Amino acid sequence: MYPYLNLHALATFSGVLLNRDENNLPKVLQYGGTTRTRISAQCYRRAERMYLRSEAAEGRGPLRSHAFGTRTREWARLTAARLVERGWPEPEARETARQALRAAGLKFGQNDSDLTKVLLFAPEETDTALAEVLDAHREELATWLREETARAEAHTKSEAKKSAKGRRGDSGNAAEGETEQPPAGESGEGGTSGSGDVSTTMVPLPKEVKARLLAAFDPGAAMDIALFGRMLAEIVSSPNVDGAIQSSHAFTVDESVVTEDFYTAVDDSKDRRKRAALDVFDDDSGAGMTGYQSLVSGTFLRSTTLDRRQLRLNLARAGMPGDRVERAARSAELAYVDAFVNAVPAAKSTTTGGLGTQPKLVLAFEAERPIHYAAAFERALTAKDGPVSLQAVRRLLAQHRLVCRRREDITEGSVLTYDLDVEELLTKLRVEDALSARVVESPLALVAEEATL
């Protein structure tokens, strides 16, 4: 089994808006001299991650018995909620959780916010683990919190005096109109430096408490962290995890076509009066709301590479026993392939039905390196030569067949389709001896049966 599993998918969407930019317009890119509609890699990665979690939560799929992570800014809130469940008063729980995590090194927003500045991706049981630590050291932390509160109040008074002194123009050797600058490391909220790191100026946490709090953020056996990785710069002792999944942006194989859809929404109360002929002379007889939305149609190509070695390395570094790493990695690979085939971004799903779209074709193959076939579609396809999706299938398979002839470090792989026209095309290609990949009947069958590298 080769170290890299390469996946490509062609999916045709009609009248959807799966990914938008800051102006609420479809994302695009310029490629091959034409504008293509784009769906960002991040958008699809989240859809895949949520699909994995959903399948496991429902007791389905290869990862149904495995742990997952949660990406949120609300770890202090969640921890406080667990403390309340343990009998803590809510004000004490919220303040202790927020201040303890801040002293441990997490960065929070201003104005006593209990939201961290960035999303933190950690095992889903992290809040429970944090609450256990705080509850076990409740008395010790109460003393620490009183000392920290006194320090913060003293700092606030000191800063107020300095500000008042500066406003009076009595700032020592400062030039006229300038105010005295506080010493380095003492500006901002609670005595923070310009970097916003308050943990260096707060009363230090007891060493054991800090160590256990930080340990709660270790990736552990969370399978989605092992697959997708995480960046956690706030906690030096809890290392970043390099993702095993390398995802490309999806883009249309033909030129972008955007339809501006004018929509209206009916006011039910107004409509009820109208039907009862109660507002014959009402000047406001129009729709309750109107607007425009952009809709896109097209065949999208996307590709992903799974680094099997990195996946196993992530699981081993997280502390998983060696005899479990291989089985867990195999389960994660199968589950991810299933997610790659079935996951669709949920945006506008209630009004466009995008979630019901199945891929035209999925191609899976192994190789000694990541291989993507986006360059095969640098020249945009056009409908003058027939349905674009079928042209795309032909070109993708022809490109893969060419690469297989020229390289020895790649497998012919497998293909899966849910489309009748593509099924007929695959049959025709087999008869013509122009199809090297084997045709399979399910997502899990796309992956070779060998279980070890």
Secondary structure, DSSP 8 states (H G I E B T S, - for coil): --SEEEEEEEEEEEEE---B-TTSSB-EEEETTEEEEEE-HHHHHHHHHHHHHHHHHTT-STTTTS--EEEES-HHHHHHHHHHHTT--HHHHHHHHHHHHHHHT--B-STT--SBSS-EEEETTHHHHHHHHHHHTHHHHHHHHHHHHHHHHHHHHHHHHHHHHHHTT--TT--TT------TT--STTS--TT--GGGTS----HHHHHHHHHTTS-TT-HHHHHH-B--TT-TTS--B--SEEE--EEESB---EEEEEEEE--HHHHHHHHTT--TT-S--S-SEEEEEEEEEEEEEEEEEEEHHHHHHHHHHTT--HHHHHHHHHHHHHHHHHHHHH----TTHHHH-GGG---SEEEEEEESS----GGGGSS-B-GGGS-HHHHHHHHHHHHHHHHHHH-SSB---EEE---HHHHHHHHHHHHTT---SEE-SSGGGGS-S----
